[in-house]
Amino acid sequence: MWSFITRRILIMIPMMFLVSIVCFTIVDLQPGDYVSQFLNNPDISAEQIATIRKQLSLDKSPVERYGMWISGIVLRGDFGYSFAYKRPVVDLIGERMGWTVGLALLAIVFQWLLAVPLGVFSARHPRSAGDYALTGFAFLGLSVPDFFFAILIMYLMVSGGAASVGGLYSNAFVGAPMSWAKFGDLLAHLWLPTLVIGLPGVASLMRIMRSNYLDIEGAPFVESLRARGLSERKISRRVLKNALNPMVTIAGAQLPEVFSGTITTSIVLALPTMGPFFYDALLNGDQYLVMGFLMLIALITQIGNLLADIALAVLDPRIRMS
């Protein structure tokens, strides 16, 4: 088991190197750069633009700039310098990483706590009114964009007389030191982003859980267990355990998916996550901030897949023995 984990971690190193090349190439291929926004400014001369471009090392070739960037990451853990914020990328990502990870984990927990029991209920009552209702809910959750759902809930809250919509704190607690009252206000605001980010995942996971449960329930070994006289309760427990194995594999891809889902939701709900930073960096041509965020998503994907494989080995002794 430990040798498997060690091999996976070692494989992550060349994978991240390849991802860095792809990220740099894609970002560098976009038309213009950070300095391009000054070209139409009559107060800035061509000489000043050339000086700014030289100060930011944008006058160098792509190969040179990639070499400077990747060597900074490997030797110093330096992911570059944000042109717009005039600060290191690591500091900017670190400031908002806590909220981003926290909201993503809350959304994943919400998805699993809701999707697994609903999927099992739908599978154990096929073609019933409840099954059709949950199927309709799933298709609705998959088809409605998360930003539209966020706007709809905000509209309903404002129509209902809510004083504070969006953000993580009410206006009275913004900038105030942490206290029990501020913590309670935070909990009162967390449900909205958790619901908006997690609901599409609930719909898809529920359908997958229903399909897995029905497949396992129709397997020959289940009929054999019934023939041996096992109670339906014990059979359902074994069916559920086997049906969860593919779900664990999917869980590895959920973390980067939820991270990506927080981008538009964070912009609509004014959340202090990486989403607005990434969006502004794309608009401003802040290359190193964009590449730092993409590298972070790639790293989270690798870690998520590793954790999913470990959890799958813990659940399934066949995989553990192999």
ZIRA-V521500 format. One line per field, one symbol per residue. burial: b if it has 24 or more other ideal C-beta (glycine too) atoms within 12 Angstrom, else e. A space follows every 10 residues. Layout:
burial = ???
This chain:
burial = eeeeeeebee eeeeebeebb bebbeebbee eebbbeebee eeeeeeeebe ebbeebbbee eeeebbebbb ebbeeeeebb bbbbeeeebb ebbeebbebb bbbbbbbbbb bbebbbebbb bbbbeeeeee beebbebbee beeeebbebb eebbeeeeee eeeebbbbbe eeeeeeeeee eeeeebeebb ebbbbbbbbb bbbbbbbbbb bbbbebbeee ebeeeeeeee eeeebeebbb bbbbbbbbbb bbbbbbbbbb bbbbbbbbbb bbbbbbbbbb bbebbbbbbb bbbbbbbbbb bbbbbbbbbb ebbeeeeeee ee
